[in-house]
Amino acid sequence: MKPAWLLACLALMVSLGWAGAPAWADELDQPVLDLEALVKEATSQNPEIQAASKKWEALNEKPAQAGALDDPMLSLGIVNVPSSLNLRAEDMTMKEVGISQKLPFPGKRALMSEMALKEAQAAHEGIAEKTQRVAREVKGAYQDLSHVHRALEVAQRNKDVLESLVKIVESRYSLGQAAQTDLLKAQVEVSKMTDEIIMLGERKKAVEARLNALLARPTGAPLGRPAQPLGRRLGVGLEYLRQAALDNNPTLRSMRRMVQAKATAQELAKADYYPDFTLRFAYGQRDNGEDVERKDMLTGMVEINLPIWREAKLERKQAETKADTAAAEAQWEAMRNEILYMIAETHAMLSRGERQIELYQGGIIPQARLQVDSNLRTYAGGRAEFMALLDSQMALYKFELDYHLALTEYEKNLAVLEALLGRPLPARGEDQ
């Protein structure tokens, strides 16, 4: 009959060979979270996005107002009244009603409307910028939650393995084939893993609270389990990413609209060198005298403002708008450089992450499992120290955690890159 410790070793070898069991085997009764649905929920209820949307709605009403004429002016009065207040005594005394309308120089109204339109378009791009930021935060929290779930799974599996090792050492210790220090060391590692699982459980609650806050849900609302990672890979080059960001990044687009609005304001300042016009029409009613029949009278008039204060007013306004335009262009250029740098940095991190993931998948983890299996067989044959087996198992645990952390960071960097681009990344094989 085989010794008990040998049977335990065989059982442990079977458990170590398990690699294809469901990642969420202990949580299959929980609903699977849909990341895209979470992003849609968060962006539809986020107060900052709603505020930006209302601001755009308000600004979108301004172009028509800016291009509209001023209200016409109605005037009522009595003119040429003698000191005797007798309205029939003088021929030129009349009761007058008039109307006037100010007409800006041709082209000014179009410029004012265009400037307001550009400002509204900038505000609309601000909605997209806030939407992308909220989406990035939701995706980041989701990936953190996914990592905690995977870390809990790995920690629980490692704890089960360590408990099996404890049983092996206990069997060998009872036969006088193992030292008490080996047993104590294995028990300490089990206790440490129990503490690690407790800490991960608390971390899971904190991440769930953060995600619920982004979703505008109660802090303790149940969420479910994240889906298995899809193993996405970046399928485009750096030049494509740079051009896509220049074309679609909402922050750059908003700032470009503001540059255009400032340039339009500069053109409007130039137009102030030309006069505006005021057209006036009046009808005067005259009372007949005792022996005189007086006809009513009409008045027509054109008023023109004289833009003569050039040095003190017009030239200063021109310099102001020119400086505003230059400042807006410099801000756009600074943001452009910052975004291009962030894209290059994120692309480098993604490239490094891909190599890390491939190394863990194809080299480190399989080799670590083989090392554990080899040490287990050697220990079962009495030809190895227990500490070598325990160290190899703990090394495997660390490598699995590092592997899942690399997956999480990779997905979070993809989310950052999508926010910088202002659009989803194309899948591999799509036209670029």
Wavefront OBJ file of the C-alpha trace (Angstrom):
o trace
v 0.000 0.000 0.000
v 1.316 3.443 -0.921
v 2.209 5.827 1.923
v -0.305 8.546 2.642
v 2.166 11.275 1.765
v 2.743 9.753 -1.647
v -1.000 9.664 -2.374
v -1.184 13.297 -1.322
v 1.691 14.127 -3.657
v -0.125 12.495 -6.537
v -3.294 14.426 -5.741
v -1.284 17.629 -5.610
v 0.315 16.865 -8.945
v -3.151 16.579 -10.453
v -4.129 19.920 -8.918
v -0.981 21.571 -10.241
v -1.743 20.310 -13.710
v -5.124 22.052 -13.644
v -4.866 25.047 -15.991
v -8.050 25.085 -18.007
v -10.715 25.330 -15.317
v -13.016 28.338 -15.473
v -11.369 31.494 -14.189
v -14.498 32.265 -12.192
v -15.371 28.729 -11.079
v -16.427 29.929 -7.626
v -18.584 32.791 -8.967
v -20.546 31.224 -11.818
v -23.818 32.166 -10.129
v -22.995 35.888 -10.431
v -24.064 37.899 -13.505
v -21.315 38.780 -15.971
v -20.650 42.508 -16.261
v -20.946 44.053 -19.716
v -18.246 46.732 -19.965
v -19.866 48.601 -22.852
v -23.191 48.689 -20.989
v -21.423 50.068 -17.909
v -19.756 52.792 -19.975
v -23.082 53.731 -21.553
v -24.774 53.859 -18.148
v -22.042 56.014 -16.632
v -21.900 58.491 -19.509
v -25.692 58.833 -19.664
v -25.964 59.813 -15.996
v -22.728 61.644 -15.277
v -23.531 65.172 -13.974
v -20.436 66.740 -15.567
v -21.462 65.431 -18.985
v -25.021 66.645 -18.420
v -23.743 70.088 -17.403
v -21.524 70.259 -20.501
v -24.466 69.206 -22.652
v -26.682 71.942 -21.224
v -23.915 74.493 -21.707
v -23.685 73.480 -25.362
v -27.460 73.759 -25.749
v -27.292 77.297 -24.362
v -24.368 78.315 -26.587
v -26.041 76.718 -29.601
v -28.805 79.334 -29.310
v -26.340 82.216 -29.609
v -25.343 82.184 -33.322
v -28.819 83.189 -34.451
v -28.946 85.893 -31.770
v -25.489 87.222 -32.656
v -26.403 87.583 -36.323
v -29.786 89.178 -35.681
v -30.460 92.902 -36.072
v -30.924 95.129 -33.047
v -34.516 95.867 -32.114
v -36.010 98.748 -34.109
v -36.680 101.911 -32.108
v -40.133 103.503 -32.010
v -40.326 107.208 -31.182
v -43.351 109.313 -30.265
v -43.234 113.062 -29.748
v -44.344 116.571 -30.489
v -41.965 118.879 -32.332
v -41.743 122.626 -32.826
v -44.230 123.475 -30.084
v -44.450 127.260 -29.323
v -44.073 128.471 -25.784
v -47.809 129.212 -25.705
v -48.372 125.441 -26.110
v -50.920 126.186 -28.821
v -50.560 123.302 -31.290
v -52.385 125.216 -34.024
v -50.462 128.474 -33.809
v -47.359 127.445 -35.822
v -47.205 125.733 -39.180
v -44.286 123.452 -38.170
v -45.860 122.135 -34.997
v -46.700 118.479 -35.430
v -47.262 115.260 -33.569
v -44.672 112.806 -34.809
v -44.289 109.026 -34.792
v -41.057 107.575 -36.052
v -39.184 104.276 -36.371
v -35.444 103.628 -36.745
v -33.303 100.574 -37.403
v -29.561 100.105 -36.909
v -27.799 98.244 -39.716
v -24.235 97.023 -39.122
v -21.747 97.377 -41.945
v -22.168 94.462 -44.430
v -20.334 91.358 -43.180
v -20.338 92.203 -39.458
v -23.447 90.186 -38.641
v -22.050 87.143 -40.420
v -18.804 87.416 -38.449
v -20.638 87.738 -35.116
v -22.768 84.695 -35.945
v -19.720 82.709 -37.039
v -17.842 83.537 -33.839
v -20.759 82.373 -31.679
v -21.050 79.205 -33.777
v -17.381 78.327 -33.258
v -17.767 78.806 -29.502
v -20.802 76.504 -29.522
v -18.877 73.911 -31.521
v -16.031 74.100 -28.984
v -18.526 73.437 -26.200
v -19.896 70.462 -28.137
v -16.408 68.983 -28.348
v -16.193 69.511 -24.589
v -19.048 67.026 -24.183
v -17.037 64.433 -26.096
v -13.942 65.153 -23.996
v -15.813 64.590 -20.719
v -17.492 61.487 -22.148
v -14.117 60.019 -23.089
v -12.720 60.804 -19.640
v -15.630 59.143 -17.836
v -15.407 56.128 -20.154
v -11.683 55.828 -19.417
v -12.329 55.967 -15.663
v -15.065 53.319 -15.881
v -12.840 51.048 -17.943
v -9.992 51.541 -15.489
v -12.177 50.690 -12.491
v -13.585 47.688 -14.356
v -10.069 46.398 -15.097
v -9.052 46.915 -11.468
v -12.080 44.879 -10.399
v -11.216 42.211 -12.943
v -7.660 42.064 -11.576
v -8.891 41.684 -7.993
v -11.156 38.804 -9.050
v -8.276 37.077 -10.837
v -5.914 37.706 -7.928
v -8.452 36.200 -5.525
v -8.747 33.142 -7.738
v -4.971 32.704 -7.910
v -4.598 33.283 -4.168
v -7.329 30.778 -3.327
v -5.843 28.201 -5.657
v -2.394 28.754 -4.156
v -3.850 28.415 -0.640
v -5.410 25.092 -1.643
v -2.046 23.907 -2.946
v -0.288 25.036 0.225
v -2.830 23.213 2.370
v -2.149 20.090 0.336
v 1.565 20.616 0.965
v 0.851 20.875 4.681
v -0.868 17.491 4.553
v 2.125 16.021 2.729
v 4.578 17.398 5.257
v 2.381 16.238 8.138
v 2.381 12.716 6.686
v 6.124 12.714 6.244
v 6.680 14.288 9.633
v 4.617 11.540 11.266
v 6.902 9.006 9.577
v 10.017 10.847 10.669
v 10.847 11.803 7.083
v 10.392 15.586 7.417
v 11.609 18.240 9.795
v 9.280 20.167 12.050
v 10.583 23.404 10.531
v 9.195 22.323 7.150
v 5.770 21.812 8.678
v 5.878 25.157 10.477
v 7.019 26.955 7.341
v 4.173 25.462 5.281
v 1.622 26.422 7.936
v 2.976 29.969 8.052
v 2.587 30.274 4.274
v -1.019 29.076 4.536
v -1.710 31.734 7.164
v -0.076 34.387 4.982
v -2.244 33.354 2.039
v -5.338 33.550 4.239
v -4.358 37.105 5.165
v -3.724 37.894 1.498
v -7.205 36.663 0.561
v -8.740 38.831 3.297
v -6.901 41.917 2.030
v -7.929 41.187 -1.549
v -11.533 40.876 -0.399
v -11.346 44.348 1.167
v -9.686 45.689 -1.956
v -12.539 44.228 -4.002
v -15.084 46.145 -1.909
v -13.175 49.393 -2.424
v -12.957 48.929 -6.195
v -16.652 48.027 -6.389
v -17.493 51.205 -4.448
v -15.459 53.272 -6.899
v -17.174 51.698 -9.896
v -20.604 52.185 -8.321
v -19.772 55.860 -7.755
v -18.900 56.270 -11.434
v -22.210 54.600 -12.308
v -24.147 56.847 -9.891
v -25.288 53.735 -8.018
v -25.388 53.192 -4.238
v -21.935 52.390 -2.855
v -22.815 48.845 -1.822
v -24.887 47.940 -4.885
v -24.061 44.429 -6.200
v -22.133 44.425 -9.454
v -21.386 40.870 -10.555
v -18.193 39.451 -12.001
v -16.112 40.887 -14.842
v -15.950 38.884 -18.037
v -12.862 36.919 -18.945
v -10.188 39.111 -20.573
v -10.489 39.082 -24.343
v -6.765 39.233 -24.909
v -6.978 42.298 -27.144
v -3.805 43.417 -28.857
v -2.902 46.747 -30.401
v -3.021 46.280 -34.143
v -1.950 49.735 -35.368
v 1.311 51.637 -35.538
v 2.435 54.830 -33.871
v 1.958 57.038 -36.948
v -1.652 55.897 -37.299
v -2.264 56.706 -33.619
v -0.746 60.164 -33.942
v -2.825 61.077 -36.972
v -5.999 59.640 -35.444
v -5.454 61.753 -32.329
v -4.895 64.923 -34.372
v -8.112 64.218 -36.273
v -10.365 63.018 -33.455
v -9.076 64.033 -30.020
v -11.971 66.075 -28.554
v -9.708 68.365 -26.509
v -7.690 69.314 -29.579
v -10.857 69.750 -31.635
v -12.384 71.995 -28.949
v -9.245 74.112 -28.732
v -9.068 74.362 -32.523
v -12.654 75.675 -32.552
v -11.675 78.271 -29.979
v -8.713 79.319 -32.138
v -11.129 79.780 -35.034
v -13.492 81.783 -32.805
v -10.623 84.063 -31.745
v -9.565 84.502 -35.369
v -13.130 85.469 -36.245
v -13.124 87.987 -33.392
v -9.974 89.445 -34.920
v -11.725 89.811 -38.274
v -14.654 91.446 -36.508
v -12.276 93.934 -34.875
v -11.012 94.846 -38.356
v -14.590 95.361 -39.503
v -15.099 97.937 -36.734
v -13.049 100.326 -38.865
v -16.139 100.587 -41.106
v -19.203 102.550 -39.980
v -22.640 101.243 -39.115
v -25.870 102.836 -40.360
v -29.116 103.831 -38.729
v -32.171 104.365 -40.940
v -34.966 106.550 -39.569
v -38.442 107.275 -40.925
v -40.994 109.568 -39.268
v -44.521 110.752 -39.940
v -45.587 114.171 -38.650
v -49.263 115.092 -38.289
v -50.113 118.829 -38.315
v -53.363 120.376 -37.151
v -55.126 122.833 -39.460
v -55.214 126.514 -38.457
v -58.271 128.726 -38.407
v -57.811 129.749 -42.041
v -54.998 127.416 -43.069
v -55.038 123.819 -44.170
v -51.766 122.166 -43.181
v -50.515 119.000 -44.794
v -48.847 116.212 -42.828
v -45.108 115.706 -43.290
v -42.697 112.810 -43.774
v -39.099 112.595 -42.566
v -36.374 110.197 -43.756
v -32.838 110.108 -42.348
v -29.639 108.064 -42.465
v -27.228 108.218 -39.504
v -23.641 106.972 -39.791
v -21.292 106.514 -36.844
v -17.789 107.864 -37.376
v -15.060 105.435 -36.196
v -12.452 108.153 -35.711
v -10.932 107.052 -32.376
v -8.559 104.605 -34.028
v -5.482 104.846 -31.849
v -7.310 104.788 -28.519
v -10.008 102.288 -29.404
v -9.903 100.471 -32.727
v -6.171 99.731 -32.847
v -6.205 98.586 -29.211
v -9.119 96.262 -29.962
v -7.243 94.891 -32.956
v -4.140 94.245 -30.810
v -6.237 92.582 -28.113
v -7.919 90.127 -30.473
v -4.624 89.379 -32.220
v -3.015 88.513 -28.867
v -6.016 86.355 -27.919
v -5.701 84.442 -31.180
v -1.967 83.906 -30.704
v -2.538 82.701 -27.135
v -5.206 80.226 -28.255
v -2.942 78.896 -31.006
v -0.060 78.471 -28.528
v -2.336 76.598 -26.112
v -3.473 74.310 -28.920
v 0.131 73.662 -29.931
v 1.121 72.873 -26.324
v -1.795 70.469 -25.926
v -0.997 68.867 -29.283
v 2.586 68.197 -28.186
v 1.423 66.831 -24.834
v -1.067 64.468 -26.432
v 1.441 63.231 -29.008
v 3.913 62.585 -26.181
v 1.281 60.694 -24.170
v 0.434 58.598 -27.213
v 4.089 57.732 -27.779
v 4.522 56.859 -24.096
v 1.350 54.745 -23.983
v 2.314 53.007 -27.225
v 5.703 52.139 -25.725
v 4.050 50.770 -22.569
v 1.667 48.691 -24.684
v 4.534 47.287 -26.731
v 6.394 46.417 -23.556
v 3.208 44.946 -22.084
v 2.682 42.712 -25.113
v 6.179 41.316 -24.725
v 5.629 40.776 -21.009
v 2.351 38.948 -21.546
v 3.853 36.737 -24.246
v 6.820 35.984 -21.986
v 4.590 35.029 -19.082
v 2.274 32.941 -21.281
v 4.918 31.147 -23.297
v 7.867 31.006 -20.934
v 7.811 32.046 -17.317
v 4.564 30.492 -16.063
v 4.855 27.154 -17.939
v 8.462 26.863 -16.795
v 7.509 27.725 -13.212
v 4.815 25.028 -13.260
v 7.301 22.528 -14.594
v 9.689 23.542 -11.806
v 7.008 22.955 -9.177
v 6.088 19.620 -10.722
v 9.759 18.589 -10.854
v 10.378 19.596 -7.254
v 7.249 17.758 -6.178
v 8.364 14.562 -7.865
v 11.858 14.929 -6.442
v 10.485 15.611 -2.977
v 8.167 12.626 -3.255
v 11.208 10.505 -3.950
v 13.015 11.900 -0.962
v 15.709 13.521 -3.054
v 14.968 17.234 -2.448
v 14.476 19.682 0.365
v 10.952 20.819 1.155
v 11.993 24.470 1.001
v 12.882 24.108 -2.677
v 9.354 22.835 -3.367
v 7.743 25.575 -1.283
v 9.861 28.321 -2.845
v 9.018 27.128 -6.353
v 5.299 27.104 -5.521
v 5.430 30.620 -4.090
v 7.404 31.770 -7.125
v 4.665 30.354 -9.368
v 2.072 32.247 -7.329
v 4.006 35.509 -7.746
v 4.443 34.971 -11.485
v 0.699 34.349 -11.929
v -0.123 37.535 -10.031
v 2.394 39.493 -12.096
v 0.923 38.023 -15.268
v -2.608 39.111 -14.357
v -1.323 42.537 -13.323
v 0.354 42.859 -16.738
v -2.969 41.971 -18.408
v -4.762 44.593 -16.321
v -2.234 47.328 -17.059
v -2.367 46.473 -20.756
v -6.157 46.846 -20.866
v -6.012 50.090 -18.885
v -3.420 51.480 -21.291
v -5.674 50.566 -24.207
v -8.460 52.543 -22.507
v -6.109 55.522 -22.065
v -5.142 55.314 -25.725
v -8.786 55.226 -26.844
v -9.468 58.338 -24.757
v -6.497 60.102 -26.346
v -7.698 59.122 -29.817
v -11.288 60.094 -29.093
v -12.526 56.901 -30.758
v -12.332 53.116 -30.315
v -9.209 51.361 -31.489
v -9.620 49.306 -34.659
v -9.450 45.552 -34.271
v -6.653 43.638 -35.900
v -7.293 43.279 -39.612
v -9.470 46.388 -39.952
v -8.552 49.031 -42.499
v -6.208 51.558 -40.993
l 1 2 3 4 5 6 7 8 9 10 11 12 13 14 15 16 17 18 19 20 21 22 23 24 25 26 27 28 29 30 31 32 33 34 35 36 37 38 39 40 41 42 43 44 45 46 47 48 49 50 51 52 53 54 55 56 57 58 59 60 61 62 63 64 65 66 67 68 69 70 71 72 73 74 75 76 77 78 79 80 81 82 83 84 85 86 87 88 89 90 91 92 93 94 95 96 97 98 99 100 101 102 103 104 105 106 107 108 109 110 111 112 113 114 115 116 117 118 119 120 121 122 123 124 125 126 127 128 129 130 131 132 133 134 135 136 137 138 139 140 141 142 143 144 145 146 147 148 149 150 151 152 153 154 155 156 157 158 159 160 161 162 163 164 165 166 167 168 169 170 171 172 173 174 175 176 177 178 179 180 181 182 183 184 185 186 187 188 189 190 191 192 193 194 195 196 197 198 199 200 201 202 203 204 205 206 207 208 209 210 211 212 213 214 215 216 217 218 219 220 221 222 223 224 225 226 227 228 229 230 231 232 233 234 235 236 237 238 239 240 241 242 243 244 245 246 247 248 249 250 251 252 253 254 255 256 257 258 259 260 261 262 263 264 265 266 267 268 269 270 271 272 273 274 275 276 277 278 279 280 281 282 283 284 285 286 287 288 289 290 291 292 293 294 295 296 297 298 299 300 301 302 303 304 305 306 307 308 309 310 311 312 313 314 315 316 317 318 319 320 321 322 323 324 325 326 327 328 329 330 331 332 333 334 335 336 337 338 339 340 341 342 343 344 345 346 347 348 349 350 351 352 353 354 355 356 357 358 359 360 361 362 363 364 365 366 367 368 369 370 371 372 373 374 375 376 377 378 379 380 381 382 383 384 385 386 387 388 389 390 391 392 393 394 395 396 397 398 399 400 401 402 403 404 405 406 407 408 409 410 411 412 413 414 415 416 417 418 419 420 421 422 423 424 425 426 427 428 429 430 431 432
